[in-house]
Every structure is written in structure tokens, then in C-alpha cells.
Amino acid sequence: MRSLVIVPTYNERDNLPPLVREVLAVDPALDILIVDDNSPDGTGPIADTLAANSNRVRVIHRPGKEGLGTAYLAGFRFGLADDYDRIVQMDADFSHRPQDLRLLLAACGPGDVVIGSRNVPGGQVENWSLLRHLISRGGSLYTRLLLGLPIYDCTGGFKCFSRDALGNLDLTQVHSNGYGFQVEINTLCHRAGFRLREVPITFPDRTAGRSKMSLAIFLEALAVVWRLRRQSTASTSRRLPPPPPLPSSATLTAGVTENDR
């Protein structure tokens, strides 16, 4: 089974070489696709050097910072076109540990979407503040309740898709680009009837580089949840059968008994 790990990058020059080395060591049937958004710190040329030294490393260069969601969509299309059996989303900052890839790949059968979860038994995060814990847990609970998702980590980005699942999604319908992208993909997979499974992972905070999280990205994720909720409500309304016709006045009159007169 051939698997592709998609790694979007923006200013990850310190993380990328050791990450690629550790990911390639997980499984000889595992390839890496780096999607770089013209990082000003020189991540792009480093990615090219890694690709020149291994036929298991590919690189897509984009002209500017176009966002996480569009980077993954570009990677999805690449992986589907090249007939990979499983396609993995993975951050470049080591918050997604390469050793946990084995768990995701082992759990991903046909029609499955496997999520590396911080919120199931055995899952954990490291070096987070109490506020960050509350935001993450609260965001997942909020999303789970509003959208009816059967998972506990709704915003995590460490995922493995079977080709069956990803290939049957209409990727042109994905409109979010920040962390709301994770919510939207989960929701589309659930509504399409694919099985969402969670495996526990350890999620350490990044040790090099800067986080891409911002208030704008957080607010976009909240807006995405409500947009998906409205779509679901509208879809349900369209599926409801029409109400029965009201009886005519003649029918009403005919149904009146002598005692009613």
C-alpha cells in the first residue's frame, strides 16, 4: 500500500530536514509531498535539496502564502492523481510526531478517515497553557454539538484518508482555508457516509519556528461551523415530505355529525 504524507510549509527551515528524515524512516512505502508557500526563510530551496536527494520526496512551490486549506487540497489532488492508497495530513512543526504515523496508517482501511486525536483515552497534549486547553476542548465540543460529528477531536489536523474516502469527496465544495478546513473536511466525510475513526496521539507544542494560529483564523473556524450547520438545516428541510393537504370545506361539512350540529 502506497501512502503519501502532505506537509504544508511556511518558514519551517529548521524543522523540515529532521521531519523528512524521520517520516521516511517510518515505512519504505511512504512518500512525502512538501507544499511550500514561497517561504521567505528559504524553506523552499531546502525542500528542493531534500527532493534531489530522495525520489520519495516531492515538492510543490506556490507563489505566496495561500493558506493551509488550499495547500492540503493541492496535495490531495496530487495524491489522487498519482494513485496513492492512503493520504496523510501532517504539520511540519513536530506537533504531529512521525512515530504516530504508524497508528494512523494501521487503522486506515477502505472507506476510512482516521484522526490522530488528542481527546480520546490515551491522547494527550504537552506544554500547553490552561487557556489553550480550554479553547481546544471547547472548540471541539462546540463543533461536535452543532454539527453532530461522531468524534471528539474535531479540529485536529493529523489525519489519514483512504483513497476511497478522499476520492469520493467533491473537493470543489471546500471553501475554508484556515483551521476551519479541518472541521469542513470532517463534516463532508461524515455526511458522505465514510467512517471516522480516532486513534490516540501525543501532541507536543512546537519547539522551533512560530505558530500560524491567529485571531482571524480562529474566527474563520467559528464561522465555518455555522455555515455548515445552516447547510445541514437547509438540506434536511428540503428532504422533508410535504405536509398533507388541508381538507376542503365540503369534506369538513360532510364529517359533521348530528350531535355536532
C-alpha positions in Angstrom: 0.0 0.0 0.0 1.5 3.3 -1.1 1.0 6.3 1.2 1.6 10.0 0.8 2.3 12.4 3.6 1.4 16.0 2.7 3.4 18.6 4.7 2.5 22.3 4.1 5.3 24.7 4.9 5.8 28.4 5.6 9.0 29.3 7.3 9.9 25.8 8.5 13.6 25.6 7.5 14.7 24.3 10.9 12.0 21.7 11.2 11.8 20.3 7.7 15.1 18.3 7.3 14.7 16.3 10.5 11.0 15.8 9.9 11.6 14.4 6.4 14.3 12.1 7.7 12.0 10.7 10.5 8.9 10.3 8.3 10.8 8.4 5.6 12.1 6.0 8.3 8.6 5.0 9.3 7.8 3.0 6.2 9.6 2.4 2.9 6.2 2.7 1.1 5.7 6.2 2.5 6.4 9.3 0.3 6.3 13.0 1.3 4.9 15.9 -0.6 6.0 19.3 0.6 3.8 22.2 -0.3 5.7 25.4 0.2 4.2 28.9 0.0 7.3 30.8 -1.0 8.7 30.9 2.5 10.9 33.9 3.0 13.2 32.0 5.3 14.4 29.7 2.5 12.3 26.6 3.2 11.6 26.2 -0.5 15.3 25.6 -1.6 15.8 23.3 1.4 12.8 21.3 0.2 14.3 21.1 -3.3 17.6 19.8 -1.9 15.7 17.1 0.1 13.8 16.1 -3.1 17.0 15.9 -5.1 18.5 13.5 -2.6 15.5 11.2 -2.4 13.0 10.0 -5.0 10.4 9.7 -2.2 10.3 13.5 -1.6 8.2 15.7 -3.9 7.8 19.5 -3.8 5.0 21.9 -4.9 6.1 25.6 -4.9 3.3 28.2 -4.7 3.8 31.9 -5.4 2.8 33.2 -2.0 1.1 32.4 1.4 -2.2 30.9 0.1 -3.3 29.2 3.3 -3.4 25.7 4.9 -6.6 24.5 3.3 -5.6 25.2 -0.3 -2.2 23.6 0.4 -3.9 20.4 1.5 -6.3 20.5 -1.4 -3.3 20.8 -3.8 -1.8 17.8 -2.0 -5.0 15.8 -2.2 -5.2 16.3 -5.9 -1.6 15.3 -6.4 -2.0 12.1 -4.3 -5.2 11.0 -6.1 -3.7 11.6 -9.5 -0.7 9.5 -8.6 -2.8 6.6 -7.3 -1.7 6.6 -3.6 -3.8 4.3 -1.4 -3.6 6.5 1.7 -3.1 10.2 2.0 -2.0 11.8 5.3 -2.2 15.4 6.5 0.7 16.4 8.8 2.1 19.6 10.2 5.8 20.5 9.7 6.5 21.6 13.3 6.7 18.2 15.0 3.4 18.7 16.9 2.4 15.7 14.8 5.0 13.1 15.8 6.4 10.9 13.0 6.2 7.8 15.2 2.4 8.2 15.5 2.1 7.8 11.7 2.2 4.0 12.2 -1.0 4.2 14.3 -2.9 6.2 11.7 -1.8 4.0 8.8 -2.6 0.8 10.6 -6.1 1.9 11.4 -6.9 3.2 7.9 -8.9 0.6 5.9 -11.0 1.1 2.8 -13.5 3.9 3.2 -11.9 5.1 6.4 -10.8 8.5 7.7 -8.5 8.2 10.7 -7.9 11.1 13.0 -5.0 11.5 15.4 -6.9 12.5 18.4 -5.8 14.4 21.5 -9.2 14.0 23.2 -9.7 10.2 23.4 -8.3 7.9 26.1 -4.6 7.7 25.6 -4.4 11.0 23.7 -2.6 14.0 25.3 -1.0 17.4 24.7 2.3 18.6 26.1 3.3 22.1 27.2 0.0 23.8 26.7 -1.4 26.6 28.9 -4.7 26.1 30.6 -6.3 28.7 28.3 -5.1 26.8 25.2 -6.5 23.6 26.6 -9.9 25.3 27.2 -10.0 26.8 23.7 -9.1 23.5 22.0 -11.5 21.3 24.1 -14.3 23.9 23.9 -13.9 24.3 20.2 -14.2 20.6 19.6 -17.3 20.3 21.9 -18.9 23.3 20.2 -18.3 21.8 16.8 -19.4 18.3 17.8 -22.7 19.5 19.3 -23.6 21.8 16.4 -22.7 19.5 13.6 -23.4 16.1 15.1 -19.9 14.8 14.4 -19.1 11.3 15.9 -15.6 12.3 17.0 -14.0 14.1 20.0 -11.2 16.0 18.3 -12.9 18.0 15.6 -10.2 20.5 14.9 -7.1 18.3 14.8 -5.1 18.2 11.6 -3.3 14.9 11.8 -5.4 12.7 9.5 -5.1 9.7 7.2 -7.6 9.3 4.4 -8.2 6.1 2.4 -8.3 6.7 -1.3 -11.9 5.5 -1.4 -13.0 8.3 1.0 -11.0 11.1 -0.3 -11.6 10.2 -4.0 -15.3 10.4 -3.5 -15.4 13.9 -2.0 -16.2 16.9 -4.1 -13.2 19.0 -3.2 -14.5 21.9 -5.2 -17.1 22.3 -2.4 -14.4 23.0 0.3 -14.3 26.8 0.9 -12.5 27.3 4.2 -8.8 27.8 4.3 -7.6 28.1 8.0 -8.2 25.7 10.8 -11.9 25.6 9.8 -10.7 23.5 6.9 -10.3 20.6 9.4 -13.9 20.9 10.5 -15.2 21.2 7.0 -13.4 18.1 5.7 -14.6 16.1 8.8 -18.1 17.2 8.1 -18.1 16.4 4.4 -16.7 12.9 5.1 -19.3 12.2 7.8 -22.2 13.4 5.6 -20.8 11.2 2.7 -21.1 8.2 5.0 -17.5 7.4 5.5 -16.3 6.0 8.8 -14.4 8.5 11.0 -12.1 6.7 13.5 -9.9 8.2 16.2 -6.6 6.9 17.4 -4.8 8.5 20.4 -1.7 10.6 19.8 0.6 12.8 21.8 0.6 16.4 20.7 3.7 18.3 21.8 3.9 22.1 21.3 6.3 23.2 18.6 9.9 23.8 19.7 11.1 25.7 16.6 9.5 28.4 14.4 6.3 30.4 15.1 2.7 29.2 15.3 0.5 30.2 12.4 -2.6 30.5 14.7 -4.2 33.9 14.8 -7.5 35.5 15.9 -8.6 35.8 12.2 -8.1 32.0 11.7 -10.0 31.2 15.0 -12.9 33.4 14.0 -13.0 31.8 10.5 -13.3 28.4 12.1 -16.3 29.6 14.2 -17.9 31.0 11.0 -17.3 27.7 9.2 -19.2 25.7 11.9 -22.3 27.9 11.5 -22.1 27.8 7.7 -22.0 24.0 7.8 -24.8 24.0 10.3 -27.0 26.2 8.1 -26.3 23.9 5.1 -27.3 20.9 7.1 -30.6 22.5 8.2 -31.4 23.6 4.7 -30.7 20.1 3.4 -32.9 18.5 6.0 -35.7 20.9 5.2 -35.5 20.0 1.5 -35.8 16.3 2.3 -38.9 16.6 4.5 -42.1 15.3 2.8 -44.7 18.0 2.1 -47.5 18.2 4.7 -50.8 16.6 3.7 -53.3 19.0 2.1 -55.9 20.6 4.3 -59.4 19.1 3.9 -61.8 21.1 1.8 -64.8 22.9 3.3 -67.1 20.2 1.8 -65.1 17.5 3.5 -65.4 19.3 6.8 -69.1 19.7 6.4 -69.6 16.1 5.5 -67.8 15.0 8.6 -70.1 16.9 11.0 -72.4 14.5 12.9 -75.9 15.2 14.1 -74.6 15.7 17.6 -72.3 18.3 16.4 -75.0 20.4 14.7 
